[in-house]
Amino acid sequence: MSKGSDDVAKGLGGLVFFIIFLIALIPKEIWIAIGVGVALTLVIVLFVWGINAYEKQGGGGSKGRSRKGGAGGCRQTRARR
């Protein structure tokens, strides 16, 4: 192994240690707040994704489809008479 790659390994090890040191400086309460924020965001994203998937399957709403019965059907029936 050459001296150059030894220096790179030492530099990377120092960088990793420095990042862990910076993370350790952040108080516990901040990590809890970050976790709660990430969890809420994940719940909202999954909820919206589920609604979009449900509508894409044709399970919800009347987008592009006519409903059987209801007010629209009554008007058509009256117009034919």
GULO-398764 format. One record per residue: chain; residue number from 1; y, x, z of N, C-alpha, C in turn. Coordinates in steps of 0.1 Angstrom, whole numbers, plus 5000, padded with zeros to 4 digits. Example, Ala and Ser with C-alpha at 12.3 -4.5 7.8 and 13.67 -1.06 7.14 Angstrom:
REM residues 2
+--------+-----+------+------+------+-------+-------+-------+------+------+------+
: chaine : num : n.yy : n.xx : n.zz : ca.yy : ca.xx : ca.zz : c.yy : c.xx : c.zz :
+--------+-----+------+------+------+-------+-------+-------+------+------+------+
:      A :   1 : 4943 : 5132 : 5078 :  4955 :  5123 :  5078 : 4967 : 5132 : 5078 :
:      A :   2 : 4978 : 5128 : 5071 :  4989 :  5137 :  5071 : 5000 : 5129 : 5079 :
+--------+-----+------+------+------+-------+-------+-------+------+------+------+
This chain:
REM residues 81
+--------+-----+------+------+------+-------+-------+-------+------+------+------+
: chaine : num : n.yy : n.xx : n.zz : ca.yy : ca.xx : ca.zz : c.yy : c.xx : c.zz :
+--------+-----+------+------+------+-------+-------+-------+------+------+------+
:      A :   1 : 4988 : 5008 : 5000 :  5000 :  5000 :  5000 : 5012 : 5009 : 5000 :
:      A :   2 : 5022 : 5006 : 4992 :  5034 :  5014 :  4991 : 5044 : 5010 : 5002 :
:      A :   3 : 5054 : 5019 : 5004 :  5064 :  5016 :  5014 : 5073 : 5004 : 5011 :
:      A :   4 : 5075 : 5002 : 4998 :  5083 :  4990 :  4993 : 5077 : 4977 : 4998 :
:      A :   5 : 5064 : 4975 : 4996 :  5059 :  4962 :  5000 : 5058 : 4961 : 5015 :
:      A :   6 : 5057 : 4972 : 5022 :  5058 :  4972 :  5037 : 5071 : 4967 : 5042 :
:      A :   7 : 5082 : 4971 : 5035 :  5095 :  4967 :  5039 : 5097 : 4952 : 5036 :
:      A :   8 : 5091 : 4947 : 5025 :  5092 :  4933 :  5021 : 5085 : 4925 : 5032 :
:      A :   9 : 5073 : 4929 : 5036 :  5066 :  4922 :  5046 : 5074 : 4921 : 5059 :
:      A :  10 : 5080 : 4932 : 5063 :  5088 :  4932 :  5076 : 5100 : 4923 : 5074 :
:      A :  11 : 5106 : 4923 : 5063 :  5118 :  4914 :  5060 : 5114 : 4900 : 5061 :
:      A :  12 : 5102 : 4896 : 5055 :  5098 :  4882 :  5055 : 5094 : 4878 : 5070 :
:      A :  13 : 5087 : 4887 : 5077 :  5084 :  4885 :  5091 : 5096 : 4882 : 5099 :
:      A :  14 : 5107 : 4890 : 5097 :  5119 :  4889 :  5104 : 5126 : 4876 : 5101 :
:      A :  15 : 5125 : 4872 : 5088 :  5131 :  4859 :  5084 : 5124 : 4847 : 5090 :
:      A :  16 : 5111 : 4848 : 5090 :  5103 :  4837 :  5097 : 5106 : 4836 : 5111 :
:      A :  17 : 5107 : 4847 : 5118 :  5110 :  4848 :  5132 : 5124 : 4842 : 5135 :
:      A :  18 : 5134 : 4845 : 5126 :  5148 :  4841 :  5128 : 5148 : 4825 : 5126 :
:      A :  19 : 5141 : 4820 : 5116 :  5141 :  4806 :  5114 : 5135 : 4798 : 5126 :
:      A :  20 : 5124 : 4803 : 5131 :  5118 :  4797 :  5143 : 5127 : 4798 : 5155 :
:      A :  21 : 5134 : 4809 : 5156 :  5144 :  4810 :  5167 : 5155 : 4800 : 5166 :
:      A :  22 : 5160 : 4798 : 5153 :  5171 :  4788 :  5151 : 5166 : 4774 : 5154 :
:      A :  23 : 5153 : 4771 : 5150 :  5148 :  4758 :  5153 : 5146 : 4755 : 5168 :
:      A :  24 : 5142 : 4766 : 5175 :  5141 :  4765 :  5190 : 5154 : 4762 : 5197 :
:      A :  25 : 5165 : 4766 : 5191 :  5178 :  4764 :  5197 : 5182 : 4749 : 5197 :
:      A :  26 : 5176 : 4741 : 5188 :  5180 :  4727 :  5187 : 5174 : 4719 : 5199 :
:      A :  27 : 5182 : 4712 : 5206 :  5177 :  4705 :  5218 : 5167 : 4694 : 5214 :
:      A :  28 : 5159 : 4691 : 5224 :  5148 :  4681 :  5223 : 5153 : 4668 : 5218 :
:      A :  29 : 5164 : 4663 : 5224 :  5170 :  4650 :  5221 : 5173 : 4649 : 5206 :
:      A :  30 : 5178 : 4660 : 5200 :  5182 :  4660 :  5186 : 5169 : 4658 : 5178 :
:      A :  31 : 5158 : 4665 : 5182 :  5145 :  4663 :  5174 : 5140 : 4649 : 5175 :
:      A :  32 : 5142 : 4643 : 5187 :  5138 :  4629 :  5188 : 5146 : 4620 : 5179 :
:      A :  33 : 5159 : 4622 : 5179 :  5168 :  4614 :  5170 : 5164 : 4616 : 5156 :
:      A :  34 : 5161 : 4628 : 5152 :  5157 :  4631 :  5138 : 5144 : 4624 : 5135 :
:      A :  35 : 5135 : 4624 : 5144 :  5122 :  4617 :  5142 : 5123 : 4602 : 5141 :
:      A :  36 : 5132 : 4596 : 5149 :  5134 :  4582 :  5149 : 5141 : 4578 : 5135 :
:      A :  37 : 5150 : 4586 : 5131 :  5157 :  4584 :  5118 : 5147 : 4585 : 5107 :
:      A :  38 : 5139 : 4595 : 5107 :  5129 :  4596 :  5096 : 5119 : 4585 : 5096 :
:      A :  39 : 5115 : 4580 : 5108 :  5105 :  4569 :  5109 : 5111 : 4556 : 5104 :
:      A :  40 : 5124 : 4554 : 5108 :  5130 :  4541 :  5103 : 5132 : 4542 : 5087 :
:      A :  41 : 5136 : 4553 : 5082 :  5138 :  4555 :  5068 : 5124 : 4552 : 5061 :
:      A :  42 : 5114 : 4558 : 5066 :  5100 :  4556 :  5060 : 5096 : 4541 : 5060 :
:      A :  43 : 5099 : 4534 : 5071 :  5095 :  4520 :  5072 : 5103 : 4512 : 5062 :
:      A :  44 : 5116 : 4515 : 5060 :  5124 :  4508 :  5051 : 5120 : 4511 : 5036 :
:      A :  45 : 5117 : 4523 : 5033 :  5112 :  4527 :  5020 : 5099 : 4520 : 5017 :
:      A :  46 : 5090 : 4520 : 5026 :  5077 :  4514 :  5024 : 5078 : 4499 : 5022 :
:      A :  47 : 5087 : 4493 : 5030 :  5090 :  4478 :  5029 : 5095 : 4475 : 5015 :
:      A :  48 : 5105 : 4482 : 5010 :  5111 :  4480 :  4997 : 5101 : 4482 : 4986 :
:      A :  49 : 5093 : 4493 : 4988 :  5083 :  4496 :  4978 : 5072 : 4485 : 4977 :
:      A :  50 : 5069 : 4480 : 4988 :  5059 :  4469 :  4988 : 5064 : 4456 : 4982 :
:      A :  51 : 5077 : 4453 : 4984 :  5083 :  4441 :  4978 : 5083 : 4443 : 4963 :
:      A :  52 : 5087 : 4455 : 4958 :  5088 :  4457 :  4944 : 5074 : 4457 : 4938 :
:      A :  53 : 5064 : 4462 : 4944 :  5050 :  4461 :  4939 : 5045 : 4447 : 4938 :
:      A :  54 : 5049 : 4439 : 4948 :  5045 :  4425 :  4949 : 5051 : 4417 : 4938 :
:      A :  55 : 5064 : 4420 : 4935 :  5071 :  4413 :  4925 : 5067 : 4417 : 4911 :
:      A :  56 : 5063 : 4430 : 4910 :  5058 :  4435 :  4897 : 5045 : 4428 : 4893 :
:      A :  57 : 5037 : 4425 : 4903 :  5024 :  4418 :  4900 : 5026 : 4404 : 4897 :
:      A :  58 : 5038 : 4399 : 4899 :  5040 :  4385 :  4896 : 5038 : 4376 : 4908 :
:      A :  59 : 5038 : 4381 : 4920 :  5035 :  4374 :  4931 : 5047 : 4367 : 4937 :
:      A :  60 : 5059 : 4371 : 4934 :  5070 :  4365 :  4941 : 5081 : 4361 : 4931 :
:      A :  61 : 5089 : 4351 : 4935 :  5100 :  4347 :  4927 : 5097 : 4339 : 4915 :
:      A :  62 : 5107 : 4335 : 4907 :  5104 :  4328 :  4895 : 5111 : 4336 : 4883 :
:      A :  63 : 5111 : 4349 : 4884 :  5117 :  4357 :  4873 : 5108 : 4355 : 4861 :
:      A :  64 : 5114 : 4350 : 4850 :  5107 :  4349 :  4837 : 5096 : 4339 : 4837 :
:      A :  65 : 5094 : 4332 : 4847 :  5083 :  4322 :  4847 : 5089 : 4308 : 4850 :
:      A :  66 : 5082 : 4298 : 4845 :  5086 :  4285 :  4848 : 5077 : 4279 : 4859 :
:      A :  67 : 5083 : 4272 : 4868 :  5075 :  4267 :  4879 : 5070 : 4253 : 4875 :
:      A :  68 : 5058 : 4250 : 4880 :  5052 :  4237 :  4877 : 5058 : 4227 : 4887 :
:      A :  69 : 5062 : 4216 : 4883 :  5069 :  4206 :  4892 : 5083 : 4211 : 4895 :
:      A :  70 : 5088 : 4206 : 4906 :  5101 :  4211 :  4910 : 5112 : 4204 : 4902 :
:      A :  71 : 5124 : 4208 : 4904 :  5136 :  4202 :  4898 : 5136 : 4203 : 4883 :
:      A :  72 : 5132 : 4215 : 4878 :  5133 :  4218 :  4864 : 5123 : 4208 : 4856 :
:      A :  73 : 5112 : 4206 : 4862 :  5102 :  4197 :  4855 : 5107 : 4182 : 4855 :
:      A :  74 : 5114 : 4178 : 4865 :  5120 :  4164 :  4866 : 5130 : 4162 : 4855 :
:      A :  75 : 5138 : 4172 : 4852 :  5149 :  4171 :  4842 : 5142 : 4170 : 4828 :
:      A :  76 : 5132 : 4178 : 4826 :  5125 :  4178 :  4813 : 5119 : 4164 : 4811 :
:      A :  77 : 5112 : 4159 : 4821 :  5106 :  4146 :  4820 : 5116 : 4135 : 4817 :
:      A :  78 : 5127 : 4136 : 4823 :  5137 :  4125 :  4821 : 5143 : 4126 : 4807 :
:      A :  79 : 5145 : 4139 : 4802 :  5150 :  4140 :  4789 : 5141 : 4135 : 4778 :
:      A :  80 : 5128 : 4135 : 4780 :  5118 :  4131 :  4770 : 5118 : 4116 : 4769 :
:      A :  81 : 5122 : 4109 : 4780 :  5120 :  4094 :  4780 : 5130 : 4088 : 4771 :
+--------+-----+------+------+------+-------+-------+-------+------+------+------+
